[in-house]
Amino acid sequence: MLLIQLLILQSNMQQVRSYKMEYTYEIITAKNASTLKRTDTNGEVTWIPINEANSDYQRYLNPEAEQSTPNLPA
């Protein structure tokens, strides 16, 4: 019984790891300052400072590192 539970747990963990989140990016500028608005497929919004030291901003600049491509508005 324990072995079956472990196999199910392992299977569920593999499914979670294979999930790929898609993002849409938009640069918002107000009062001479810009920030990056990232929206995921669930509609959740994250605000990312445009700062070279920020890891989320680095992922935006280099999407191949995450194996995803940002969807920029036209």
C-alpha positions as CSV (number, residue, x, y, z in Angstrom):
1,M,0.0,0.0,0.0
2,L,2.8,2.4,0.9
3,L,4.6,1.7,-2.4
4,I,1.4,2.5,-4.4
5,Q,1.1,5.8,-2.5
6,L,4.7,6.7,-3.2
7,L,4.2,5.9,-6.9
8,I,1.1,8.1,-7.1
9,L,3.0,10.9,-5.3
10,Q,6.0,10.6,-7.6
11,S,3.6,10.7,-10.6
12,N,1.9,13.8,-9.3
13,M,5.2,15.5,-8.7
14,Q,6.3,14.9,-12.3
15,Q,3.1,16.5,-13.6
16,V,3.8,19.6,-11.5
17,R,7.3,19.9,-12.8
18,S,6.2,19.7,-16.4
19,Y,3.7,22.5,-16.1
20,K,4.7,25.6,-18.1
21,M,3.3,29.0,-17.2
22,E,2.8,31.5,-20.1
23,Y,3.3,35.2,-19.4
24,T,2.3,38.4,-21.1
25,Y,4.6,41.4,-20.5
26,E,3.8,45.1,-20.7
27,I,6.1,48.1,-19.8
28,I,4.2,50.7,-17.8
29,T,5.6,54.2,-17.6
30,A,4.4,56.9,-15.2
31,K,6.1,60.0,-13.9
32,N,9.4,59.2,-15.6
33,A,9.6,55.7,-14.0
34,S,9.0,52.4,-15.7
35,T,8.0,49.0,-14.4
36,L,7.2,45.7,-16.0
37,K,3.7,44.2,-15.6
38,R,3.7,40.4,-16.0
39,T,0.3,38.7,-16.3
40,D,0.1,34.9,-16.3
41,T,-2.5,32.7,-18.0
42,N,-4.6,32.7,-14.8
43,G,-4.8,36.5,-14.9
44,E,-2.5,37.0,-11.9
45,V,-0.4,40.2,-12.2
46,T,3.1,40.6,-10.9
47,W,4.9,44.0,-11.0
48,I,8.6,43.6,-11.8
49,P,11.1,46.5,-11.3
50,I,13.2,47.3,-14.3
51,N,16.5,46.6,-12.6
52,E,19.4,44.6,-13.9
53,A,19.9,43.0,-10.5
54,N,16.3,41.7,-10.3
55,S,16.1,38.0,-11.3
56,D,12.5,38.2,-12.7
57,Y,13.7,41.1,-14.9
58,Q,16.6,39.0,-16.0
59,R,14.2,36.2,-17.0
60,Y,12.3,38.7,-19.1
61,L,15.4,39.8,-20.8
62,N,16.6,36.3,-21.5
63,P,13.5,34.1,-22.0
64,E,15.5,31.3,-23.5
65,A,17.0,30.6,-20.1
66,E,13.5,29.7,-18.9
67,Q,12.6,27.9,-22.2
68,S,9.7,30.4,-22.7
69,T,9.2,33.4,-24.9
70,P,7.5,36.6,-23.5
71,N,4.3,37.6,-25.3
72,L,4.8,41.3,-25.8
73,P,1.8,43.5,-26.8
74,A,1.9,44.7,-30.4
